[in-house]
Amino acid sequence: MVIKFLGVCDLDNRHIQFCDSPDLVDFKQLQELLRVSAFWARTRTIEDLKVAIANSNPVVTVWDGVKLIGHARATSDVVYRATIWDVVIDPDYRGTGLGRKLVQTVLAHPRVCNVERVYLMTSMQQKFYQHIGFELNSSTTLVLHNQRGSEVEVLLTQSSLSG
C-alpha cells in the first residue's frame, strides 16, 4: 500500500508524518482521538465519521508510526468559501507545533488555498488560530441546530418535491 505523505514535522520525532489520503483514515482510531481530545465530538459514531470524511476534501491526518495523533478536514467550493472542521491533536502531542502544521497543511491544499474566505469553528482556541492568521469574525454568528428528521427538514423536502 502506497501512502501519500505531505511531509515530516520539524520535531525531534522524525517519524511523525502527515497524510492527505482519506482512504487511509483509521475510523476506530479517529473515534478514540475525538473522544479523548474533543469535548464537542465525543459521541460521534464511526458510521457518521465515515459520511463526514467522504464529504470532505482535504482530509489530513497526523501519524506517529501507526498511531493516529491528529486530524483535520475541510469542505470547500474552491472559489469563495472553505470551512475547516474537527482540528484535533492528541493531548500527549500538544505544544509541539503539530496543530499549527496541521492547519497550515489544510490551508495549503489546492481546494482551500485560493478561496476568498476560510472559516473555522472553534469555541475555546481563538488565540491559537489568531496566531496562524485567523481573525475573529462577529458578523457570522448564526447557527441552525437542525435535528435529523426535524419538521424543518421535512418541510424543505416537501417544498422541493412540489416545485
Disulfide bonds with the S-S distance in Angstrom:
none
